[in-house]
Amino acid sequence: MTNRFTASALIASAAAAALLLTGCVAGENQPAAEAAADTTDSGDTAALTQGGELNIDFATYNPLSLVIKDQGWLEDALADQDITVNWVQSAGSNKANQALLADAIDVGSTAGSAALLARSNGSPIQVIDIYSQPEWSALVVPEGSAIGSVEDLKGKQVAATKGTDPYFFLLQALEEAGLSETDITVQNLQHADGWAALQNGSVDAWAGLDPIMGGAEAAGAELVYRNVDFNSYGFLNATESFIAEKPDVAQTVVDVYEHARAWALENEEETVAILAEVAALDPAVAATVITERSNLDVDNVPGDAQLDVLTTIGPVFVETGDVLDQSQVDDALDTIINDTFATNADPSIVE
């Protein structure tokens, strides 16, 4: 059944989006709330974007993106504005960040840690919605491995995708165990390639990512170390140019995301089925990922909860040389959040 959007609801979203020119302003010098007030006082009026494209990613680590793509809600939402929706698959947070930086996509899914790393290194992105609080990363070893703890990784080969949550999960785990990256050899492999390397014996361990990790576990691999506190939130990011030029479209994206959240929570079996199909997973594995390791029932508005996690992770970037100076991280922490879209989200625009 096709879901249609009322014109009045869409215009209401656009009106709320008049505030959202703050995306660029807040990203430069002032908090989103102050910038929103400035925009309102200036008397700016909302205008609906007509024509053009929305380039947005979908990723197996972002179940809501899969649901939205499957249901066609964004296409319906933007049909009256004659906006074409182009879906681009992200194989990992690093790939999503590369696409955002290259303006290949307007909106992309990453882990919070990866978004902060990108912003710290000058990528003009802001988080406009939180899609999950996952436990999507752990340290994985082959079945029967002699590695039974993080300490046992010393001198070993470990696969990890640099610039993503599993990589930063690995670094935090090493630090907690009194080790550092110099105590191991990191093989910088994309997530699926890391699992393949673990299978063929090219590496001793893998910093895994769901849902690939769920499939690995079902195949006999062991999660040797888990820590939900070392996983950052799922960030939905947009480029500042997109936020400034098409705030109404950005608002529609967030509105649809929040409808998808409610739908996924109410339709767990269908959500599992969609993930299983897109990720080519056994339904039982997909069910584990959705029901046990993907907390979708979280506050969608980015804020202190996310900053608390990122403040802990940020110094790791400097220690590893991924960011030159802590001041860059601090600036990113001050400017990465644009909470106005999520605060004004109206899931009811999907009929």
C-alpha positions in Angstrom: 0.0 0.0 0.0 1.4 3.4 -1.0 1.7 6.0 1.7 0.8 9.5 0.6 1.6 12.8 2.2 -0.8 15.7 2.7 0.2 19.0 1.2 -0.6 20.8 4.4 1.6 18.5 6.4 4.5 18.9 4.0 4.1 22.7 4.0 4.1 22.5 7.8 7.3 20.6 7.7 8.8 23.2 5.4 7.6 26.0 7.7 9.5 24.4 10.6 12.4 24.0 8.3 12.6 27.7 7.9 14.7 27.6 11.1 17.1 25.2 9.6 19.3 27.6 7.8 21.0 27.3 11.2 22.7 24.1 9.9 25.4 26.1 8.3 25.4 29.0 10.8 25.5 26.7 13.8 28.2 24.7 12.1 30.4 27.8 12.0 30.1 29.9 15.1 26.9 29.5 17.2 24.7 26.8 18.8 21.8 25.6 16.8 19.2 27.0 19.2 20.7 30.6 19.0 21.0 30.4 15.2 17.3 29.2 15.0 16.3 32.3 17.0 18.3 34.5 14.7 16.6 33.1 11.6 13.1 33.5 13.1 13.8 37.1 14.0 15.1 38.0 10.5 11.7 37.3 9.1 12.8 34.6 6.6 10.0 32.6 5.1 10.0 29.0 4.1 10.0 27.9 0.5 9.5 24.4 -0.9 12.3 23.1 -3.1 11.1 22.3 -6.5 12.8 19.8 -8.8 16.2 18.3 -8.6 17.5 15.3 -6.7 18.0 14.0 -3.2 21.0 11.7 -3.0 20.8 9.6 0.2 22.5 6.4 1.4 21.2 3.1 2.6 23.3 0.8 4.7 22.8 -2.6 6.3 24.1 -1.2 9.5 21.2 1.3 9.4 18.0 -0.7 9.5 15.8 2.4 9.2 17.3 3.3 5.9 16.4 -0.2 4.6 12.8 0.2 5.7 12.5 3.6 4.2 13.9 2.5 0.9 11.7 -0.6 0.9 8.5 1.2 1.6 9.1 4.1 -0.8 8.1 6.8 1.7 10.7 9.4 0.6 9.7 9.0 -3.0 6.1 9.6 -2.0 7.0 12.5 0.3 8.8 14.4 -2.4 6.7 13.5 -5.5 4.7 16.7 -5.4 8.0 18.7 -5.4 9.2 16.7 -8.4 12.4 15.6 -6.5 14.0 12.4 -7.6 15.4 10.2 -4.8 18.6 8.4 -5.6 19.7 5.7 -3.2 23.4 4.9 -2.8 24.6 2.0 -0.7 27.3 2.7 1.9 29.5 -0.3 2.8 30.8 1.4 6.0 30.9 4.7 7.8 34.2 5.5 6.0 32.5 5.1 2.6 29.6 7.2 3.7 31.9 10.0 4.8 33.8 9.8 1.6 30.6 10.2 -0.4 29.5 13.1 1.8 32.8 14.9 1.4 32.6 14.4 -2.4 29.0 15.7 -2.5 28.0 12.3 -4.0 25.3 12.1 -1.3 23.5 14.8 0.6 22.6 12.6 3.6 24.6 9.6 4.9 24.6 7.1 7.7 27.7 6.7 10.0 28.7 5.8 13.4 29.0 8.9 15.7 32.7 8.3 16.0 33.2 8.3 12.3 31.2 11.5 11.9 33.3 13.3 14.5 36.5 12.1 12.8 35.3 13.5 9.5 34.2 16.8 11.0 37.5 17.1 13.0 39.3 16.8 9.7 37.3 19.5 8.0 34.3 17.7 6.4 31.3 20.1 6.5 28.8 17.7 7.9 26.3 17.8 10.8 24.2 15.2 12.5 20.5 15.9 11.9 19.0 12.7 13.5 19.9 9.7 15.6 18.8 6.5 14.0 20.0 3.9 16.6 22.0 3.2 19.7 23.6 -0.1 18.6 25.9 -2.7 19.9 27.1 -3.3 16.4 30.8 -3.9 17.1 32.8 -6.5 19.0 36.2 -8.3 18.6 35.8 -11.5 16.7 38.1 -14.6 16.5 37.7 -17.9 14.6 36.1 -20.8 16.3 38.5 -22.6 18.5 41.0 -19.7 18.6 43.5 -19.6 21.4 42.7 -15.8 21.8 40.5 -15.5 24.8 40.9 -11.9 25.8 42.0 -8.5 24.5 45.4 -9.0 26.1 45.9 -12.0 23.9 45.9 -9.8 20.8 49.4 -8.6 21.5 51.6 -9.4 18.5 48.6 -10.5 16.4 47.1 -9.4 13.1 43.8 -7.7 13.5 41.4 -6.7 10.7 39.6 -3.4 11.1 38.1 -0.7 8.9 39.8 2.5 9.8 37.6 5.5 10.3 34.6 3.4 11.6 33.2 2.4 14.9 34.8 -1.1 14.9 38.2 0.5 14.5 37.6 2.9 17.4 36.1 0.0 19.4 39.4 -1.9 18.9 41.5 1.1 20.0 39.4 1.6 23.2 39.5 -2.1 24.0 43.3 -2.1 23.6 43.7 0.9 25.8 41.5 -0.6 28.5 43.7 -3.7 28.4 46.9 -1.7 28.8 47.9 -2.1 25.1 48.0 0.2 22.1 47.8 0.0 18.4 51.5 -0.5 18.2 51.2 -3.8 20.1 49.2 -5.3 17.2 49.3 -5.1 13.4 46.1 -3.6 12.0 45.0 -4.8 8.6 42.9 -1.9 7.2 40.2 -3.9 5.4 36.6 -3.1 4.6 34.1 -4.9 6.9 33.2 -7.7 4.6 36.9 -8.2 3.7 37.8 -8.4 7.3 35.5 -11.3 7.9 36.8 -13.0 4.8 40.4 -12.5 6.1 39.4 -14.0 9.4 38.0 -17.0 7.6 41.0 -17.7 5.4 43.5 -17.2 8.3 45.0 -13.9 7.0 44.3 -12.3 10.3 44.0 -13.6 13.9 41.1 -11.4 14.9 38.6 -8.9 13.4 36.9 -5.8 14.7 33.5 -6.8 13.4 30.4 -4.9 12.4 26.8 -6.1 12.3 25.1 -7.5 10.4 28.2 -9.1 8.9 29.3 -10.0 12.4 26.0 -11.6 13.1 26.5 -13.9 10.1 30.0 -14.6 11.3 28.8 -15.6 14.7 26.2 -17.9 13.2 29.0 -19.5 11.2 30.9 -20.4 14.3 33.1 -17.3 14.9 33.4 -16.2 18.6 32.8 -12.7 20.0 35.8 -12.6 22.3 35.2 -9.1 23.6 32.0 -7.0 23.8 31.4 -3.7 25.4 28.3 -1.7 24.5 29.8 1.5 26.0 32.5 1.4 23.3 29.9 1.6 20.5 28.8 5.1 19.5 25.4 6.0 18.2 24.1 5.8 14.7 24.3 9.3 13.2 22.3 10.5 10.2 24.5 13.2 8.7 23.9 15.9 6.1 26.3 18.3 4.3 26.0 21.9 5.4 25.4 23.0 1.8 22.4 20.7 1.6 21.1 21.9 5.0 21.4 25.6 3.8 20.1 25.1 0.3 17.3 22.6 0.9 16.2 22.8 4.5 12.7 21.6 3.7 14.0 18.5 2.1 16.3 17.8 5.0 13.2 18.2 7.3 11.3 15.7 5.2 14.1 13.2 5.4 14.1 13.4 9.2 10.2 13.3 9.3 10.3 10.1 7.3 13.0 8.6 9.4 11.0 9.1 12.5 8.0 7.5 10.9 10.2 4.6 10.0 11.4 4.3 13.6 7.9 3.9 14.9 7.0 1.5 12.1 10.1 -0.7 12.7 9.3 -0.9 16.4 5.7 -1.9 15.7 6.6 -4.2 12.8 9.7 -6.1 14.1 9.2 -9.2 11.9 8.9 -7.2 8.7 12.0 -5.2 9.7 13.9 -8.4 10.3 12.7 -9.7 6.9 13.9 -6.5 5.1 17.3 -6.7 6.7 17.6 -10.4 5.9 16.8 -9.8 2.3 19.1 -6.8 1.7 22.0 -8.2 3.6 21.5 -11.8 2.4 21.3 -13.0 6.0 19.6 -16.0 7.5 16.4 -14.6 9.1 17.5 -15.9 12.5 20.7 -13.9 12.2 18.8 -10.8 11.1 16.5 -11.2 14.1 19.5 -11.3 16.5 20.8 -8.1 14.9 17.5 -6.2 15.1 16.2 -7.5 18.5 19.4 -7.9 20.5 21.9 -5.5 19.1 20.0 -2.6 17.5 18.3 -0.3 19.9 16.0 1.7 17.7 13.9 3.0 20.6 16.1 6.0 21.4 15.7 9.7 21.5 16.2 10.9 18.0 17.4 14.4 18.9 21.2 14.6 19.0 22.6 16.2 22.1 24.4 15.5 25.3 24.1 11.7 25.2 26.0 11.6 22.0 28.5 14.3 23.0 29.4 12.4 26.1 30.4 9.4 24.1 32.2 11.4 21.5 34.1 13.4 24.1 35.6 10.1 25.3 36.5 8.9 21.8 37.8 12.2 20.5 41.3 12.2 22.2 41.9 8.7 20.6 41.9 10.4 17.2 44.9 12.6 18.3 46.7 9.8 20.0 46.6 7.7 16.8 47.5 10.6 14.5 44.1 10.5 12.7 43.6 14.1 13.8 46.5 16.5 14.2 45.4 18.5 17.2 42.9 18.2 20.0 41.6 21.7 19.1 40.2 20.3 15.9 38.3 17.7 17.8 37.0 20.3 20.3 35.8 22.5 17.4 34.1 19.5 15.8 32.3 18.7 19.1 31.1 22.3 19.3 29.7 22.3 15.8 28.7 18.8 14.7 25.2 18.8 16.1 22.2 20.4 14.4 19.3 19.4 16.5 16.6 21.5 14.9 15.4 19.0 12.3 15.0 16.2 14.9 13.4 18.6 17.4 10.8 19.5 14.7 10.3 16.0 13.4 6.7 15.2 12.4 6.3 11.5 11.6 2.6 12.0 10.9 3.4 13.4 7.4 3.3 9.7 6.3 -0.4 8.8 6.1 
